[in-house]
Amino acid sequence: MEKKIYLFGKQDCGLCQGWKKKLENFNVQFSYFDIDDPDNLTDFTLMGFTKIPALVIGENKFEGIRPSELSIEEIKKMIGS
């Protein structure tokens, strides 16, 4: 079973937008949560994150990570695809 990808970010965050573009370009399914929304900010905080972009890929958590730091192959391996 394929695991989910969650991306927490903001519209004015270049790295966040870079992650969105990378995942979209490789047709990788993900859910995006803008932390300017108070509900999303609460979830972001409860997950222990302090920096954006924050990614949850299966059981793996990353924050403040650049899109170039994880390859699509590594991501697909994490989600079992």
C-alpha positions as CSV (number, residue, x, y, z in Angstrom):
1,M,0.0,0.0,0.0
2,E,1.3,3.4,-1.0
3,K,2.0,5.8,1.9
4,K,0.9,9.4,1.8
5,I,2.9,12.6,1.4
6,Y,2.0,15.8,3.2
7,L,3.7,19.1,2.5
8,F,3.3,22.1,4.9
9,G,4.3,25.5,3.6
10,K,3.3,29.0,2.7
11,Q,2.6,30.8,-0.6
12,D,5.6,33.2,-0.1
13,C,8.1,30.4,0.6
14,G,10.2,29.7,-2.4
15,L,11.4,26.3,-1.2
16,C,7.8,25.3,-0.5
17,Q,6.7,26.3,-4.0
18,G,9.8,24.4,-5.3
19,W,8.6,21.2,-3.5
20,K,5.1,21.6,-4.9
21,K,6.4,22.0,-8.5
22,K,8.8,19.0,-8.1
23,L,6.1,16.7,-6.8
24,E,3.6,17.9,-9.5
25,N,6.2,17.6,-12.3
26,F,6.9,13.9,-11.4
27,N,3.1,13.2,-10.9
28,V,3.7,12.3,-7.2
29,Q,0.4,12.5,-5.2
30,F,0.6,14.8,-2.2
31,S,-1.5,16.9,0.1
32,Y,-0.5,20.6,0.6
33,F,-1.3,22.5,3.8
34,D,-0.7,26.3,3.9
35,I,0.2,27.1,7.5
36,D,-1.3,30.6,7.1
37,D,-4.5,28.7,7.8
38,P,-4.8,28.4,11.6
39,D,-6.0,24.7,11.5
40,N,-3.0,23.7,9.3
41,L,-0.7,25.7,11.6
42,T,-2.1,23.7,14.6
43,D,-1.4,20.4,12.8
44,F,2.1,21.6,11.8
45,T,2.9,22.5,15.4
46,L,1.4,19.3,16.8
47,M,3.6,17.2,14.5
48,G,6.6,18.9,16.1
49,F,7.6,21.0,13.1
50,T,9.2,24.5,13.5
51,K,10.5,25.2,9.9
52,I,9.0,25.1,6.5
53,P,8.9,23.5,4.1
54,A,7.9,20.5,6.2
55,L,7.3,17.1,4.6
56,V,5.9,13.9,5.9
57,I,6.7,11.0,3.5
58,G,5.3,7.8,5.0
59,E,6.9,7.5,8.4
60,N,9.7,10.0,7.5
61,K,9.6,13.7,8.6
62,F,11.7,16.4,7.0
63,E,11.8,20.2,7.7
64,G,13.6,23.1,6.1
65,I,14.7,20.7,3.3
66,R,15.5,21.8,-0.2
67,P,13.9,20.0,-3.1
68,S,17.3,19.1,-4.4
69,E,18.1,17.2,-1.2
70,L,15.8,14.3,-1.9
71,S,15.5,12.5,-5.3
72,I,12.3,11.4,-6.8
73,E,13.6,7.8,-6.5
74,E,14.2,8.2,-2.8
75,I,10.7,9.7,-2.3
76,K,9.1,6.8,-4.3
77,K,11.0,4.3,-2.2
78,M,9.7,5.9,1.0
79,I,6.1,5.7,-0.2
80,G,6.4,2.2,-1.6
81,S,5.7,3.2,-5.2
